[in-house]
Amino acid sequence: MPHTNGDVKTGFFGPAKDCLDHATALEVLKQYEERDGLDIQSLLDSKKHGGLTYNDFLILPGYIGFAAHEVVLDSPVTKRITLKTPFVSSPMDTVTEHEMAIHMALQGGLGVIHHNCSADEQAEMVQKVKRFENGFILDPIVLHRDTTVGEVKALKEKWGFGGFPVTETGKLGSKLIGIVTNRDIQFEDNLDQAVSAVMVTDLITAAAGTTLLEANAILAKSKKGKLPIVDSNGNLVSMISRSDLTKNLHFPLASKLPDSKQLICAAAIGTRPEDKIRLQKLVDAGLDIVILDSSQGNSMYQIEMIKYVKEKYPGLDVIGGNVVTREQAASLIAAGVDGLRIGMGSGSACITQEVMAVGRPQAAAVYNVSSFASRFGVPCMADGGIQNVGHIVKGLALGATTIMMGGLLAGTTESPGTSFVSREGKLVKAYRGMGSIDAMQDKKAGSGSKDSQKSNAGTARYFSEGDSVLVAQGVSGAVAHRGSVTKFVPYLAAGLKHSLQDCGQKSLVALHEAVQNGTTRFELRTASAQLEGGVNMESYEKKLYA
């Protein structure tokens, strides 16, 4: 028996006879009328607590009965498309172009390509995403025998890959006569040389009708880079690529279409009449999801555009927004949106709430809109206010199915922002809100024309195309360099899984159910509690992941 210096049952908690048997603790717990903490309705009661944002509350822990790696993060971004990780990059010109869209999709998320550029440039970025990975490549770039080496090098530079089939007519469906690979042209100095002189003619092919699994097995055994699929007359039908096999191994969570195996791609457009022309080009390039980009989505312009898109492109999913109230959401849901984007003035580079006095604290916005939209099966995207993993978890707990990030991803290698060293000697990247004067005066969207303001994504988003005086609703600045998305997004996913483990929920579906039925509870956070939850040291180094 261990040595003791007293018995807590004798006086500290009252008379020893009043202390209950420890074995009955779980039974005694049932005597309480309600669970510890607040349910979601009590927490987000604006009449009692005002409008809350992510820092104003915490999620109470649950029971851990599983390992973190068992947590499933699958979640819908639209009515018809589900992601393996609920992360979406914002359509800002310092956040998402094709590089970001590709790498977000490879990590199981989604990148939304901005529209502060010409329609042709945006369509080309969509094409680069769609061509990055394939199952059967049904529309390969096909060369004629007279195509020059210089032209092939230009194609490689434009699309980022090499290895092109050569047919008699230079078109798909004609007789295959060879393949030009990177090795064939790498050291070729004569740029006027025809590809017929350098192409490989000893080809391994597969017959039309071969399944993707069979074709992949042939390709793996052949040790070739490309496997052409030909019909009984030797005409090129499609292709598969070894690089796609490698990508399947390295990126098992990649967001892909089930049939084509191409990466899922989203892009933003405005609600002006000329955006209908832009949309046609994006659809021709293979677009899967279109986001109607507006700071205030409840407008006659957006409602008309939603109806237009759903009627003309029934196979294209459309996400509407931004909204922060049930009333705003109802208008867009009735018009036929496949998803909603929630947030107004909560972004790190946004000053809409300050300048316009319009908007809503993000936690209140996400809960009220998503709880309403869920009744109609419409997924919601929490857009804005995300500064860390904890904010991601809270946004999802409040009912969002995906999280859109701008500033958090602007510092990554794949964003189009310019890297530079700050005055403090730190490596940073340029970042600006789309409502900033810099963004609204950018002339790329108008191809440098005098009336480029009318084609600018920033002015369109904030209904300022015709204004003689531009009123800023965003700022320009810089964010810390965060390294590559290929490491940062897995960090976010791992943090999210561990948080769900602490909550005792094995999936995002389970989290939503537990919040709605009151199993998952919350607690309000005073200013002192927020200070307590932060770092309280004289000096420290904050490393997010390793």
C-alpha positions as CSV (number, residue, x, y, z in Angstrom):
1,M,0.0,0.0,0.0
2,P,1.5,3.4,-0.9
3,H,2.4,5.9,1.8
4,T,-0.1,8.8,2.2
5,N,-0.2,12.0,4.2
6,G,-4.0,12.3,4.3
7,D,-7.3,11.3,2.8
8,V,-9.2,13.9,0.7
9,K,-12.5,12.2,1.6
10,T,-12.1,13.2,5.3
11,G,-13.1,16.8,5.2
12,F,-11.8,18.4,2.0
13,F,-14.9,17.6,0.0
14,G,-17.2,17.4,3.0
15,P,-18.0,14.4,5.2
16,A,-16.6,11.2,3.8
17,K,-20.1,9.6,3.7
18,D,-21.2,12.2,1.1
19,C,-18.5,11.2,-1.5
20,L,-20.0,9.1,-4.2
21,D,-18.4,5.8,-5.5
22,H,-16.1,6.6,-8.4
23,A,-17.5,3.7,-10.4
24,T,-20.9,5.5,-10.7
25,A,-19.4,8.7,-12.4
26,L,-20.9,8.0,-15.8
27,E,-24.3,7.2,-14.3
28,V,-24.3,10.4,-12.2
29,L,-23.4,12.4,-15.3
30,K,-26.8,11.4,-16.8
31,Q,-28.5,13.3,-13.9
32,Y,-27.6,16.6,-15.4
33,E,-30.3,18.1,-17.5
34,E,-28.0,19.2,-20.4
35,R,-24.5,18.6,-21.5
36,D,-21.6,20.9,-20.5
37,G,-21.2,24.0,-22.5
38,L,-23.5,25.7,-25.1
39,D,-25.3,24.2,-28.1
40,I,-24.8,25.9,-31.4
41,Q,-28.1,27.8,-31.3
42,S,-27.3,29.3,-27.8
43,L,-23.8,30.2,-28.9
44,L,-24.9,32.0,-32.1
45,D,-27.8,33.8,-30.6
46,S,-27.0,37.3,-31.8
47,K,-29.7,38.9,-29.5
48,K,-27.8,37.7,-26.5
49,H,-24.1,37.7,-27.6
50,G,-24.0,40.0,-30.6
51,G,-22.3,38.9,-33.9
52,L,-19.5,36.4,-33.2
53,T,-16.4,35.7,-35.2
54,Y,-14.0,32.7,-35.0
55,N,-11.9,34.1,-32.1
56,D,-15.0,34.6,-29.9
57,F,-15.6,30.9,-29.1
58,L,-14.1,27.4,-28.7
59,I,-15.3,23.9,-29.4
60,L,-15.4,21.7,-26.3
61,P,-13.5,18.4,-26.6
62,G,-15.2,15.1,-27.0
63,Y,-14.1,11.4,-26.6
64,I,-11.1,10.1,-28.5
65,G,-11.8,6.6,-29.7
66,F,-9.8,6.5,-32.9
67,A,-6.5,7.5,-34.4
68,A,-6.2,10.9,-36.2
69,H,-5.3,9.2,-39.5
70,E,-8.7,7.5,-39.5
71,V,-10.5,10.8,-39.9
72,V,-12.2,11.4,-43.2
73,L,-12.2,14.9,-44.7
74,D,-14.4,14.3,-47.8
75,S,-16.9,17.1,-48.2
76,P,-19.1,18.6,-51.0
77,V,-18.1,21.8,-52.7
78,T,-21.3,21.8,-54.9
79,K,-24.3,19.6,-55.2
80,R,-22.5,17.2,-57.6
81,I,-18.8,17.5,-56.7
82,T,-17.1,16.3,-53.6
83,L,-13.5,17.0,-52.5
84,K,-11.2,14.8,-50.5
85,T,-10.0,17.8,-48.5
86,P,-12.2,20.9,-47.8
87,F,-9.8,23.5,-49.0
88,V,-10.4,26.0,-51.7
89,S,-8.0,28.8,-52.9
90,S,-9.6,32.2,-53.5
91,P,-10.0,33.8,-57.0
92,M,-7.6,36.7,-56.3
93,D,-4.9,37.8,-58.7
94,T,-2.2,37.3,-56.1
95,V,-3.5,33.9,-55.0
96,T,-4.8,31.6,-57.8
97,E,-3.6,31.0,-61.3
98,H,-3.0,27.7,-63.0
99,E,-0.1,26.7,-60.7
100,M,-2.1,27.1,-57.6
101,A,-5.2,25.4,-59.1
102,I,-3.1,22.4,-60.2
103,H,-1.5,21.9,-56.8
104,M,-4.6,22.5,-54.8
105,A,-6.4,19.9,-56.9
106,L,-3.5,17.4,-56.5
107,Q,-3.8,17.8,-52.7
108,G,-7.5,17.0,-52.8
109,G,-8.8,20.6,-52.8
110,L,-9.8,23.1,-55.4
111,G,-8.3,26.2,-56.9
112,V,-10.5,29.0,-58.3
113,I,-8.7,30.9,-61.1
114,H,-9.2,34.6,-60.9
115,H,-10.6,36.7,-63.7
116,N,-8.5,39.9,-63.4
117,C,-7.1,39.0,-66.8
118,S,-8.3,38.7,-70.4
119,A,-10.8,35.9,-71.2
120,D,-8.3,34.2,-73.4
121,E,-5.6,34.2,-70.7
122,Q,-8.1,32.8,-68.1
123,A,-9.2,30.1,-70.6
124,E,-5.6,29.1,-71.2
125,M,-5.0,28.7,-67.5
126,V,-8.1,26.4,-67.3
127,Q,-6.7,24.3,-70.2
128,K,-3.4,23.9,-68.4
129,V,-5.2,22.6,-65.3
130,K,-7.3,20.2,-67.4
131,R,-4.4,18.9,-69.4
132,F,-2.1,18.4,-66.3
133,E,-3.5,14.9,-65.6
134,N,-5.7,12.5,-67.6
135,G,-6.9,9.0,-67.8
136,F,-7.4,8.6,-71.6
137,I,-6.3,11.8,-73.2
138,L,-9.2,12.3,-75.7
139,D,-8.0,15.5,-77.1
140,P,-4.2,15.2,-77.4
141,I,-2.1,17.9,-79.2
142,V,-1.4,16.2,-82.5
143,L,1.4,17.2,-84.9
144,H,1.8,17.0,-88.7
145,R,5.0,15.4,-90.1
146,D,6.0,18.9,-91.4
147,T,5.7,20.6,-88.0
148,T,9.1,22.0,-87.1
149,V,11.3,21.3,-84.0
150,G,11.0,25.0,-83.1
151,E,7.2,24.7,-83.1
152,V,7.4,21.6,-80.9
153,K,9.6,23.4,-78.4
154,A,7.2,26.3,-78.3
155,L,4.3,23.9,-77.6
156,K,6.3,22.4,-74.7
157,E,7.0,25.8,-73.3
158,K,3.3,26.8,-73.5
159,W,1.8,23.6,-72.1
160,G,4.5,22.5,-69.7
161,F,4.8,18.9,-71.1
162,G,6.4,17.2,-74.1
163,G,5.6,14.0,-76.0
164,F,3.3,14.7,-79.0
165,P,1.8,12.1,-81.4
166,V,2.4,12.7,-85.2
167,T,-0.3,11.7,-87.7
168,E,-0.6,11.9,-91.5
169,T,-3.0,14.8,-91.4
170,G,-1.9,16.4,-88.1
171,K,-5.3,15.6,-86.6
172,L,-6.8,13.1,-84.2
173,G,-8.5,10.3,-86.1
174,S,-5.9,9.9,-88.8
175,K,-3.1,7.4,-89.2
176,L,-0.4,7.4,-86.4
177,I,3.1,7.6,-87.9
178,G,5.3,8.5,-84.9
179,I,5.8,10.3,-81.6
180,V,8.1,13.2,-80.7
181,T,9.4,13.2,-77.2
182,N,11.6,15.6,-75.2
183,R,14.6,13.4,-75.8
184,D,14.1,13.7,-79.6
185,I,14.3,17.5,-79.6
186,Q,16.4,18.4,-76.5
187,F,19.7,18.8,-78.3
188,E,18.3,19.5,-81.8
189,D,19.8,22.9,-82.9
190,N,18.1,23.1,-86.2
191,L,14.7,24.6,-85.3
192,D,13.5,24.4,-88.9
193,Q,14.0,20.6,-89.0
194,A,10.7,18.7,-89.6
195,V,9.6,16.4,-86.8
196,S,9.4,13.5,-89.3
197,A,13.3,13.5,-89.2
198,V,13.5,13.2,-85.4
199,M,10.4,11.4,-84.3
200,V,10.2,7.9,-82.9
201,T,8.5,5.5,-85.3
202,D,9.0,2.2,-83.4
203,L,5.8,2.5,-81.4
204,I,4.0,0.3,-78.9
205,T,0.2,0.9,-79.1
206,A,-3.0,-0.5,-77.6
207,A,-6.2,-1.2,-79.5
208,A,-9.3,0.9,-79.2
209,G,-11.6,-0.7,-76.5
210,T,-8.7,-1.4,-74.1
211,T,-9.8,-0.4,-70.6
212,L,-7.8,2.1,-68.6
213,L,-6.5,-0.5,-66.3
214,E,-5.3,-2.7,-69.2
215,A,-3.7,0.3,-70.9
216,N,-1.9,1.3,-67.7
217,A,-0.5,-2.2,-67.4
218,I,0.7,-2.1,-71.0
219,L,2.3,1.3,-70.5
220,A,4.0,0.2,-67.3
221,K,5.4,-2.9,-69.0
222,S,6.6,-1.1,-72.1
223,K,8.6,1.5,-70.1
224,K,7.6,4.1,-72.6
225,G,6.4,7.6,-71.8
226,K,3.2,7.5,-73.9
227,L,0.8,4.8,-75.1
228,P,-1.2,5.7,-78.2
229,I,-4.6,4.1,-78.6
230,V,-5.4,3.2,-82.2
231,D,-8.3,1.7,-84.1
232,S,-8.2,-1.3,-86.4
233,N,-6.8,0.9,-89.2
234,G,-4.0,2.4,-87.1
235,N,-5.8,5.7,-86.7
236,L,-5.1,7.6,-83.5
237,V,-8.0,7.6,-81.1
238,S,-6.6,8.7,-77.8
239,M,-3.5,8.4,-75.6
240,I,-2.4,7.7,-72.0
241,S,0.8,9.1,-70.3
242,R,3.3,7.5,-67.9
243,S,3.4,10.8,-66.0
244,D,-0.3,10.4,-65.1
245,L,0.5,7.0,-63.6
246,T,3.2,8.6,-61.5
247,K,0.8,11.4,-60.4
248,N,-1.8,8.7,-59.3
249,L,0.9,7.2,-57.0
250,H,2.1,10.5,-55.6
251,F,-1.3,12.2,-55.2
252,P,-3.9,9.6,-54.2
253,L,-6.3,12.3,-52.9
254,A,-6.3,14.4,-56.1
255,S,-9.6,16.0,-57.0
256,K,-10.4,14.4,-60.4
257,L,-13.4,13.6,-62.6
258,P,-14.3,9.9,-62.4
259,D,-14.4,9.4,-66.2
260,S,-11.6,11.5,-67.7
261,K,-9.4,11.5,-64.6
262,Q,-8.7,15.1,-65.3
263,L,-8.2,17.5,-62.4
264,I,-11.3,19.4,-61.3
265,C,-11.0,23.1,-62.2
266,A,-13.0,26.1,-61.1
267,A,-12.8,29.7,-62.3
268,A,-14.5,33.0,-61.4
269,I,-16.4,35.4,-63.6
270,G,-18.4,38.6,-63.0
271,T,-22.0,39.2,-63.8
272,R,-21.6,41.7,-66.7
273,P,-23.0,40.8,-70.2
274,E,-19.5,40.4,-71.6
275,D,-18.8,37.7,-68.9
276,K,-21.1,35.4,-70.9
277,I,-18.6,35.5,-73.7
278,R,-15.8,34.8,-71.1
279,L,-17.8,31.9,-69.7
280,Q,-18.2,30.3,-73.2
281,K,-14.4,30.3,-73.6
282,L,-13.9,28.8,-70.1
283,V,-16.4,26.0,-70.8
284,D,-14.7,25.3,-74.1
285,A,-11.5,24.9,-72.2
286,G,-13.0,22.3,-69.9
287,L,-14.3,24.3,-66.9
288,D,-16.1,22.2,-64.2
289,I,-17.2,24.9,-61.7
290,V,-17.9,28.6,-62.2
291,I,-18.0,31.0,-59.3
292,L,-19.9,34.2,-59.7
293,D,-17.6,36.7,-58.1
294,S,-19.3,39.6,-56.2
295,S,-18.9,41.2,-52.8
296,Q,-22.7,41.3,-52.5
297,G,-24.3,38.4,-54.4
298,N,-28.0,39.2,-53.8
299,S,-28.4,41.3,-56.9
300,M,-30.5,41.3,-60.1
301,Y,-27.3,40.8,-62.1
302,Q,-26.3,37.6,-60.3
303,I,-29.7,36.1,-60.2
304,E,-30.0,36.6,-64.0
305,M,-26.5,35.1,-64.5
306,I,-27.3,32.1,-62.4
307,K,-30.4,31.4,-64.5
308,Y,-28.5,31.9,-67.7
309,V,-25.7,29.5,-66.7
310,K,-28.1,26.8,-65.5
311,E,-30.1,27.0,-68.7
312,K,-27.3,27.1,-71.2
313,Y,-24.7,24.9,-69.4
314,P,-26.7,22.3,-67.4
315,G,-23.5,20.3,-66.9
316,L,-21.6,23.2,-65.3
317,D,-21.9,23.7,-61.5
318,V,-22.3,27.3,-60.4
319,I,-21.5,28.8,-57.0
320,G,-23.1,32.0,-56.1
321,G,-22.2,34.7,-53.5
322,N,-21.0,36.3,-51.6
323,V,-23.8,36.2,-49.0
324,V,-24.0,36.6,-45.2
325,T,-27.8,36.4,-44.5
326,R,-30.6,33.9,-45.0
327,E,-32.4,36.4,-47.2
328,Q,-29.5,36.8,-49.5
329,A,-29.0,33.1,-49.7
330,A,-32.7,32.4,-50.4
331,S,-32.6,34.5,-53.6
332,L,-29.6,32.6,-55.0
333,I,-30.9,29.2,-54.0
334,A,-34.2,29.9,-55.7
335,A,-32.3,30.9,-58.8
336,G,-30.6,27.5,-58.9
337,V,-27.1,27.7,-57.4
338,D,-25.2,24.5,-56.7
339,G,-23.2,26.1,-53.9
340,L,-22.9,29.3,-51.9
341,R,-19.9,31.4,-50.9
342,I,-20.2,33.1,-47.4
343,G,-18.4,36.2,-46.2
344,M,-18.5,39.9,-46.5
345,G,-15.7,42.1,-45.2
346,S,-13.9,39.4,-43.1
347,G,-11.0,38.8,-45.4
348,S,-7.5,39.8,-44.3
349,A,-7.1,42.3,-47.1
350,C,-10.7,43.5,-47.1
351,I,-12.0,46.7,-45.5
352,T,-15.7,46.6,-46.7
353,Q,-17.1,46.5,-43.1
354,E,-15.0,49.5,-42.2
355,V,-15.7,51.6,-45.3
356,M,-19.2,50.5,-46.3
357,A,-20.5,49.7,-42.8
358,V,-22.0,46.6,-44.4
359,G,-21.2,43.0,-43.8
360,R,-21.4,40.5,-40.9
361,P,-19.0,38.8,-38.4
362,Q,-17.9,35.6,-40.1
363,A,-19.0,33.0,-37.5
364,A,-22.6,34.5,-37.4
365,A,-22.7,34.6,-41.2
366,V,-21.5,31.1,-41.7
367,Y,-23.9,29.5,-39.2
368,N,-27.0,31.4,-40.3
369,V,-26.5,30.9,-44.0
370,S,-25.3,27.3,-44.0
371,S,-28.0,26.1,-41.6
372,F,-30.6,27.6,-44.0
373,A,-28.9,26.3,-47.2
374,S,-28.5,22.8,-45.8
375,R,-32.3,22.5,-45.9
376,F,-32.1,22.7,-49.7
377,G,-29.0,20.4,-50.0
378,V,-26.8,23.4,-51.0
379,P,-23.2,23.2,-49.8
380,C,-21.6,26.3,-48.4
381,M,-18.0,27.7,-48.6
382,A,-16.8,29.8,-45.7
383,D,-14.8,32.6,-47.4
384,G,-12.7,35.0,-45.3
385,G,-11.3,35.3,-41.8
386,I,-9.2,32.2,-41.9
387,Q,-5.8,32.8,-40.2
388,N,-5.0,29.3,-38.8
389,V,-6.1,25.7,-38.6
390,G,-8.4,26.5,-35.6
391,H,-10.4,28.9,-37.8
392,I,-10.8,26.2,-40.4
393,V,-12.2,23.8,-37.9
394,K,-14.6,26.4,-36.5
395,G,-15.9,27.4,-40.0
396,L,-16.6,23.7,-40.7
397,A,-18.2,23.1,-37.3
398,L,-20.6,26.1,-38.0
399,G,-21.9,24.3,-41.0
400,A,-19.6,25.2,-43.9
401,T,-18.6,22.2,-46.1
402,T,-15.5,23.8,-47.5
403,I,-13.1,26.7,-46.5
404,M,-11.9,29.3,-49.0
405,M,-8.5,30.9,-48.2
406,G,-6.8,33.9,-49.7
407,G,-4.1,35.4,-47.4
408,L,-3.3,32.1,-45.9
409,L,-2.2,30.7,-49.3
410,A,-0.9,34.0,-50.9
411,G,2.5,33.4,-49.3
412,T,3.0,30.0,-50.9
413,T,5.4,29.2,-53.7
414,E,2.5,28.5,-56.2
415,S,0.7,31.8,-55.8
416,P,1.4,34.4,-58.6
417,G,2.5,37.1,-56.2
418,T,6.0,38.6,-56.3
419,S,8.5,37.5,-53.7
420,F,10.8,40.0,-52.0
421,V,12.7,40.7,-48.8
422,S,10.9,43.0,-46.4
423,R,12.6,45.9,-44.5
424,E,12.8,43.5,-41.5
425,G,14.8,41.0,-43.6
426,K,12.0,38.5,-44.0
427,L,11.0,36.8,-47.2
428,V,7.5,37.8,-48.1
429,K,5.1,37.8,-51.1
430,A,2.9,40.6,-52.4
431,Y,-0.8,40.2,-51.6
432,R,-3.7,42.5,-52.3
433,G,-7.5,42.5,-51.9
434,M,-9.5,42.6,-55.1
435,G,-11.1,45.8,-53.8
436,S,-7.8,47.5,-53.4
437,I,-7.0,50.5,-55.7
438,D,-4.0,48.5,-57.1
439,A,-6.3,45.7,-58.1
440,M,-9.1,47.9,-59.5
441,Q,-6.7,49.9,-61.6
442,D,-4.9,46.8,-63.0
443,K,-5.2,46.9,-66.8
444,K,-4.6,43.2,-67.6
445,A,-8.3,42.3,-67.8
446,G,-8.8,45.0,-70.5
447,S,-5.6,44.1,-72.3
448,G,-4.3,47.6,-71.5
449,S,-7.2,49.5,-73.2
450,K,-8.3,52.9,-72.1
451,D,-11.6,51.5,-70.7
452,S,-9.9,48.6,-68.9
453,Q,-11.7,49.7,-65.7
454,K,-14.9,48.3,-67.2
455,S,-13.3,44.9,-67.7
456,N,-11.5,44.8,-64.4
457,A,-12.4,42.0,-61.9
458,G,-12.0,44.2,-58.9
459,T,-14.4,46.9,-60.2
460,A,-16.9,44.3,-61.3
461,R,-16.8,42.5,-57.9
462,Y,-17.6,45.8,-56.1
463,F,-20.0,47.3,-58.8
464,S,-17.5,50.1,-59.6
465,E,-17.0,49.8,-63.3
466,G,-18.5,53.2,-64.2
467,D,-17.3,55.2,-61.2
468,S,-15.2,58.3,-61.8
469,V,-13.8,58.0,-58.3
470,L,-12.8,54.5,-57.1
471,V,-13.6,53.7,-53.4
472,A,-11.2,51.1,-52.0
473,Q,-12.7,48.1,-50.2
474,G,-9.4,46.3,-49.9
475,V,-5.7,47.0,-49.2
476,S,-2.4,46.0,-50.7
477,G,0.5,44.6,-48.7
478,A,2.6,41.5,-48.2
479,V,2.4,38.2,-46.3
480,A,5.1,35.9,-45.0
481,H,6.4,33.3,-47.4
482,R,5.0,29.9,-46.4
483,G,6.8,27.5,-48.7
484,S,5.1,25.2,-51.1
485,V,1.4,24.2,-51.1
486,T,2.6,20.6,-51.4
487,K,3.7,20.9,-47.7
488,F,1.4,23.6,-46.4
489,V,-1.9,22.0,-47.4
490,P,-1.0,18.6,-45.9
491,Y,-0.2,20.5,-42.7
492,L,-3.6,22.0,-42.7
493,A,-5.2,18.6,-43.4
494,A,-3.2,17.0,-40.6
495,G,-4.2,19.8,-38.2
496,L,-7.8,19.5,-39.1
497,K,-7.8,15.7,-38.6
498,H,-6.2,16.1,-35.1
499,S,-8.8,18.7,-34.2
500,L,-11.7,16.5,-35.3
501,Q,-10.1,13.7,-33.2
502,D,-10.1,16.1,-30.1
503,C,-13.8,16.8,-30.9
504,G,-14.4,13.1,-31.0
505,Q,-15.7,13.2,-34.6
506,K,-14.4,10.8,-37.3
507,S,-15.6,12.8,-40.3
508,L,-16.9,16.2,-41.3
509,V,-20.3,14.6,-41.8
510,A,-20.2,13.3,-38.2
511,L,-19.1,16.8,-37.0
512,H,-22.1,18.5,-38.7
513,E,-24.5,15.9,-37.2
514,A,-23.0,16.2,-33.7
515,V,-23.2,20.0,-33.8
516,Q,-26.9,19.9,-34.9
517,N,-28.0,17.3,-32.4
518,G,-26.1,19.1,-29.5
519,T,-23.5,16.4,-28.9
520,T,-20.7,18.8,-29.9
521,R,-20.7,21.8,-27.6
522,F,-19.1,25.2,-27.5
523,E,-18.0,27.9,-25.1
524,L,-17.8,31.7,-25.4
525,R,-14.4,33.2,-25.1
526,T,-13.8,36.4,-23.2
527,A,-10.9,38.8,-24.0
528,S,-9.0,37.3,-21.1
529,A,-9.7,33.8,-22.3
530,Q,-8.3,34.7,-25.7
531,L,-5.2,36.1,-24.1
532,E,-4.9,32.9,-22.0
533,G,-5.1,30.7,-25.1
534,G,-2.3,32.5,-26.8
535,V,1.5,32.4,-26.3
536,N,2.6,34.0,-23.0
537,M,6.4,34.1,-23.2
538,E,9.1,36.7,-23.2
539,S,10.3,35.5,-26.5
540,Y,9.6,32.4,-28.7
541,E,9.9,31.0,-32.2
542,K,6.6,29.8,-33.8
543,K,7.1,26.9,-36.2
544,L,3.8,25.6,-37.7
545,Y,5.0,22.3,-39.1
546,A,8.0,20.1,-39.7
